[in-house]
Amino acid sequence: PQCSVRQLEEDVSPSRLMSHKFRALTVSLLCLDLLPALSGEDTTKSFFQELVNILLSYVCKSFRRSSKVLDFHHPHQLREGLEGFSLELPDQPENLEQLLVDCRDTLKYGVKTGHPRFFNQLSSGLDVIGLAGEWLTSTANTNMFTYEVSPVFILMEEILLKKMQEIVGWSEEEGDGVFCPGGTMSNLYSVLLARYHFFPEVKTKGMTALPRLILFTSAHSHYSVKKSAAVLGIGSENVVVVKCNDWGKMIPAELESSILTAKDQGCVPFYVNATAGTTVYGAFDPLNAIADICESHGLWLHVDAAWGGGLLMSKRHRVKLQGIERAWSVTWNPHKMMGAPLQCSAILVKKRGLLKDCNQMCAEYLFQTDKHYDTSYDTGDKTIQCGRHVDVFKLWLMWKAKGSEGFESQVNKCLENAEHLFDKLKQRPDFELVFKSKPEHSNVCFWYIPPSLRNMSPGPERNRRLHEVAPKIKAKMMEQGMAMIGYQPLGDKVNFFRCVFSNPATQTEDVDYLLEEIASLGHDICIRAETDL
């Protein structure tokens, strides 16, 4: 019979975590008593059963709205130790009981990012199938560089990448890719590949053999583009930041002008980054217009769809990425809108073979040419890394469990939650929207206006006081621990809240709760006038 989450959690509550027999044994048992120790099988089974109970208790609590999102403590409190939980490393081994307590406390003092009321990051939620995939991945503990050590996972990656390339809109004859440790690395690959495509001599001769290269990205793009230029020796000053309109979209005419200016200065433009789903506003750059400009100037077009790529799964919303099929490379993070556990990011490349040509070093101890199988499946020489974590299985398993239609429903629901929040905010005099138009993505940006500021005229003094509101509410919220949301300033806009939806567990009741929580925590905030400071 099925049990409720509450019943399930009670069955695995800390007081019932360890059987009396095993609790008594763990005081004297050490890790040396686990496998591969002789006669260690039973002890290992019991240890893992207790550990699974801890994990299951945490999973169940993560979905309970009555549980806290976090039990906040300041860094010095955690470093000093809490209730027997110490971060210090001993010289002598500690027993298995202490290790299990440490596992429980590590989760206890962390943040439940799967909680329905965690709105703080673009990646949130706790997909049970994805979690199962991550557990299996860690159990397999293998590496993604050769088919001989990772045959099933290598084939899964190929199948997943082909599926994603098909969804982007590339033909069967096109497409390559690899899963990367996060969207920043995926974006770095795009710059690396673009530079090699136009200047293959850079691989052996370095940047001194090249002219001054210029790349372009919008003012609202992710900071990883500038970081990539710095890491690759191009230099962050050679990243031209293109102006955006009020909604955070790159202005094509400004891009065109910037390219012409760079050429007039004797520089060599080679790469444009367009964003499909900006981090703060959730804006989508006009991809077709940008692609036209790139084609006319012969530039590499990369689309950073780390956040917005998930909308490709939705028939209703994929139109927002119209033109993405014209990109030479695409970043897509399934650990965001698709809800895969961290980390799960892919760099998709239209030109097949470019990844290998750019990165291949032919290490003979790994990539022998006389192996007895098809060595084209030894994908390690396509990557910057040698060792590479298996990030594909959890996504493959989730896709099997949900199907493409399941992901579509999930994405649609997240954007419906955003529309619900937007509609609620429009109706309330104590909140103010950053944009009056309906959100394109699941980002909703707004200010809370406490009573002390509601009758103030717009101007520098009101802005100064309003700038302090969101941080004060966020601090109270974290101390209380029942919800979590992010804030930031942007351009000439003072600190505002940014609510993002990527958690399938979040319902409209959680959205309503968030607004009431912010209003309750912020109602009595009184920011002193500058003359009183």
N, C-alpha and C positions, 0 to 999 in steps of 0.2 A: 504493500500500500504506500501511496505517496504521502510524504510528510511536509509540513510547512517549513519555511526557512527558520522560523523561530524554534520549532521542534528539533530540527536538524542541528541548530546551533546548541541547544540545550544538551543534546546527546553528546556533543563533543566539547562541552564547556571545560575550561581549565581544570576545574575540580575533578573532572572525570577523564582527564587526558591520559593518564598513565594507570595501567592496572596495578593493583597493590604489589603483585609479584614483581613486575618489571620495575616499579618505582624503587623497591627495595634493592633490586639488582643494580640499577643504574648508578647508585651511589658508589659502587666499587668497580663498575665497568668503565673501560676507556675505549678510545677509538681503535686501539690495537686488538680489542676483542671482537671487532666487526670483520667481515670479509675484507681481505682474503685469508684471515686467520683460520687455522684448522678448527673445525667445529664452531665457526662463527656465523653459520647460516641462520640459525634460530634467533640469535641476538640481533643480527642485521634486520631480519623480518620484523622483530618487535620494535626495534628503533625506528624503522620506517613507518610502521603502523602508528606509532605515537606522533611522529612528525606529520604524517598525513592528517591526523586529528587536529593538530595545530593549524595546518593550512586550511582545512575545511572549516574550522571555526572562524578563521579570518575571512574566508570567502563569503560565508553566510552573513557575518557582521557587515561586510562591505555593502551588501544589498539592503540592509535594514535602515530605514530612515530614522529610527530612534537611536541608532548608534552615531558616534561622532565621526566626522570626516578626519579629524586629527586630534591628538592629545598633545597640544603644543608645549614644548619646553625650550628654553633658550639654550644656545650652544654650550655655555659654561655649565648648565645643569646636567646635560647629557654627558659631558666630559667628566664631570665629578662623580657620576654614577647615581642611579636611581633604584631604590628598592632591590639591591643586589645585582643590578644590571651594570656591568662595567665594560667599557670599551678597551681597557688596557690589555695588553698581550702578556700572558704568563710565560715563565721559563719551564715550569712543570705542567704536564697535561692535566686538563680538568676532566671530570667524569661526564658520562653521557647525560646524566640528569641535568647538570649545569648547562650542557650544550642545548638541550631541549628548552630549558628556561630561556636561554639566550635567543633562541629562534623565536619563541613566543614574544619576548620583549622587543626584539628588533621590529616585528610587525606592529606591536602595540604602540610604539613611539614614532612610527612612520606615518605617512599620509595615505589614506584609503582613496587612491585615484579612481577606483571603480565605483565609489559611492555615487548614488544618483544626484547628490547635491555638491559634487566637485565640478566646478565650472572654470577652474583656474588655468588649464592648459589646453592646447589643441589636441593632445593625445590624452584621452580619458576612457574610462570604462574597464570592465573586466570580463572578457569573453571567455566563458568556461571551456569551449572547444579549443580556442586559441591557447588557453592556459594548459590544457592537456597536451597540446602540441609542443609547447615549450618544455614541459616536463619530459616528454619523450626525447626531445632534441638533446637535452642535457644528459639524459641517460645514455643515449647513443655516443655522445662526446666525441664526435668526429670532425673532420676538417673538409672544407669545400674546395681544396685545390686540385685533387685528382679523382678520377672515376674509381680507381682501385681501392681507395679508402672510403669513398662516399657515393657508391653507385646509385642508390635510390634517390638520395637528395639532389644529386647532379641532374638527374632526369626530371625530377620535380621542378627544379629551377628553370630548366629549359621550357617545360610546358607552361609554367606560370608566366614567364617572360613573353612567350608567344601569345598567350591569351591577353596580356596587358597591351602588347603592341597592336594586336587586332582591335582592341577596344579603342585605342588611340586613333586608329584609322589607317595604319600602314599596311602595305600589301604583304603577301606571304613571302615574296622574294626579298623584302626589306626587314631589317630589324636585328638588333643584338642587345645585349644588356647584361647586368649583373646586379645582385643585391648588395647593398652597401651599409656600413654602420651609420645610418642617419642621412637626412636630407642635405646637410652641409657637405658631406663627402660626395654625395651624388652630384651636387652642383659643382664641386671641385673637379670631378671627372669631366663634366661638360666643358669647362674652360681648358682643361688639359688636352682633351681630344680636339677641340677646335683649334688650339694653337698647333698641335701636331699635324692636323689635316692641312693647314695652310703652310706650315713651316716644319716639315719632318726633320730637318737638320738640327732642330733644337734638342732632339733626343741625345745626340752625341756631342754637339758643339756648344750647347747652352745658349743663354739669352744674349751673350755678346755677339753672336752671329746674326742676330735678328734686328730689324728696325724697332723703333719705339711703337709698341702695340697699344691699342686703345680698345676697351670694352665698355659697353653701355648697359645701364640698368636703371630702373625707376627709383624715385625718391622713397617709395614705399616698399621696395623689395627687401628681401631678407639680407641681413648683414653678411651672410656667408659668401656672397659674390665678391665683396671687397676682401674678405678674408682669403678667398681662393686666389685672388690676384696677388696678395701679399705672400702667401705660401709658395706660389709658383714662380716668384721672382719677377712678376710683371710690375708689381707695385700698386698699392692702393690709390696713389695719386693718378694712376692711369685708368682708373674707373670713372667714367663720366656719368654723373647722376642726372637723369632726365626728369624734367618737371612732370608733375601729375596734376590732374584736375582736382576739384574739391572732394571727389569721392575716392581718391586714391588710385585712379587709373592713369597709366602712362599716356601722355599726349603725343600722338604720332608726329605731328608737325614739329614738336620740340626735339624728337629723336632725329628726324631728318636734318634739322638745323644743326644739331650737335655733331652728327656724322660729317657734314660739310665743313664745319669749323675745324674738326680734328684733321681732316684732309688738308685744309688750307694751312694748317700749322706744321705740315710735313709728317704727321703721324699716320699710322696704318690701322684703321679700324678693322676688327676681325670678328667680333662677337657681340650679340645682343641677348640680354636676358629679359624675357617677358614673364610676368607673374600671373598665375592662375589661382587666385585666392591669397591675397596679401595677409600677413600675420595679424595685423591690428584691425583693419577695416573689412577684410575678406573681399577685397576688390579683384576684379578680373580685367587684366589689360586687354585692349582690342587686338586680338591675335592676328586676324587677317590683315588689318592695316599695317601692323608691325612686320608681318611676313612679307608684304609687298615691298616695303622699304628694304628689308634684308635682301630680298631677291634682286632688287635694282642695284644694290651696292655690292652684291656678292658676299654677304656676311653670314656667319653661322647664327642660326636662331635656336636658342634654348628656351624651353618653357619650364619654369619652376612651378610644377603643379603638386608640390609636396602636400599642401593643404587642400587645394581644390580638385586634385585628381580623382578623389572619391566620387565627385559628381558625375564623372563619366559613366558610372554604374547606373545612373538614373535617366530614364527617357525624358523625364520632366525637366531636369536641370542641366543635362550635358550640353545644351545649346550655349550655355555660358562659356564653354571652352571651344566654341566653333573656330576652326582654323588651327587647332593643335596638331592636326595631321601634317601640317606644313613645317613643323619643327624638325630640326636635325637631331635634337636630343630632348628628353623629357625626364624630369624628376617627379616621382610619384611615391608618396609615403602611405602604404596601407595601414601603418600603425596610427594614423590619424582618423580620417573619416570612416575607414572601413573597420576600425576597432581591433586590429591585430595587436597582440602584446608587443611592447617595445623590445627590440627595435626591428623595424621592417620597412626598408626603403629601397627603391629600385632606380637605377639610371638606365633609361631606355635610349638606344642609339640607332638612328635610321640606317647608317652605313655599316653593313656587315663586314667584320674583319678589322675594323678600325681600332677597337679596343685592344686586340692582340698585337697589331702592328705597333701601336703606341707604347704598350707596357711590357711586351715580351722580352725576357732576359735569358731564356733557355737554360735554366739551372738543371744540370745533368743529373743531379741526385733525385730530382722530382719528375722532370719532363723528358724521360728517355723516348727516343723515336722508334725504338724496336720492341715496344710492348706488344703483347699478343691481342690487344683489343684496339678499337678505334680511338686513337689518342686525341681526336678533336673534342672529346668529352673531358679532357683534362683542362679545366677552365682557369686554373690558377694563374697562368701566364697572361690572362686578360686583365688582371687586377693590379692595383698598386701594392696590396698586401700580399704576404705569403700565406700565413694562416688566416682563415676566414670562417667566422661563425655561421652555423646553419640557421638562416633566418626564414627559410622557405617553407618548412614543414607545417608550422602553425597556420600560415596563410592557406596553404594547400588543403589542410584539414578543415579549416573554416569554410573554404569554398565548397568542399564536398558536403559539408553539413548544411549550408545555407543556400547554395546555388547562387547564380548571378541575381536571381529575383530577390533572394533574401537580402543581399547587399543593397539592392535598389530600395527595398522597403525601409531598410535601416537608415540610409542616407535621406530619404524623403521625410522620415519621422524627425530626424535632427533639424532639418530646415523648417518643418512645421512648428517645432518647439521655438525656433528663433522668431517666426512670424507671430506666435502667441505672445512671446515676450514683447515684441515690438508693439503689438496692438494694446497690450496692457499699459505699456509706458506712455503711449499717446493719450490714454484716458486719465492719467494721474498728474495732478498739479505739483506733486512733490518730486517729480523726476523730469529730466530734460534730455531729449534725444540729441546725440551728436549730429545725426542725419534725420531729416524728416521723411525720407523715402524708405521704402521697404528694403530690408537687407538682401543682398545678392546671395550671400553665403549664410552660414550659421552664426556669424559674428554680429553681436548687437552692442553698440557703444552708447553710453549714457552717463549723465551726472545725477547724483542725488542732491537735491537742494534743501538743506535744513531750514527750519522756520526762521532762523536768524538771518538768512540771506534772501528770503523770498521777496522782500519788498525793496531790495537794493537795486539801484539802476545799474545797467551793464557798464563795465569800465574796469580799469586796472585794479582798483581796490576790491571789487567783487571777485575778479579773477584770482587775485592773491589769496583771498579767503577760501574760495572754492577749491583752489589747488590743494588745500590742506584737508579737505573733507574725506576724499576717498582713502588716503593712507590711514587716517584715524579710524574710519569704519573697518577697513581691512584688518587693522591691528586688533580691534575688539572682536571681530569675527573669528580670527585665528585663536585668540585666547578662549573664546567660547567653544569653537570647534565644530559647530553644527552645519557649516557650509563654507565654501571657499571660492573666491572669484578674484580675477586679476584686475589691475589698473595700470595706467601709464599716461604720460603726457604725449602729445604728438604735434610737432610744428608749433603753431601759435595757440593750440588748445591745451588748457591746463588739465591736470590729472582727471581722467574719466574711467569709469568701469568698462571693461570689455568682457562680455559674457559669450562663451563659445559652447556649441553643442556638438559632441561627437560620441556621447555615451548613450547607447540604446536603452539603458535602464531609466534614464531621466524622463519623467512624465510632466504634464502641464501643472500638476499639483506641486512639483518641485520648483518650477519656474515661479509660481505664485508665492511659494514659501520664501524664495530668495528675495523677492521684492519686499515682503513684509519684514524679513530679517534686516535688510539694509535700512529700511525706514525706522525700525525699532532701535537699531544701534546708532543711527545718525540723528534721531529726532532732537536730542538734547545737546548736540555738538554746538559749541559757540566759539567761533574764531575771533580772537580779539582784533580790534582795529590796529593798523600799523602805528598809530600815534600812542597806543597803550603799551607797545612793546619796549 
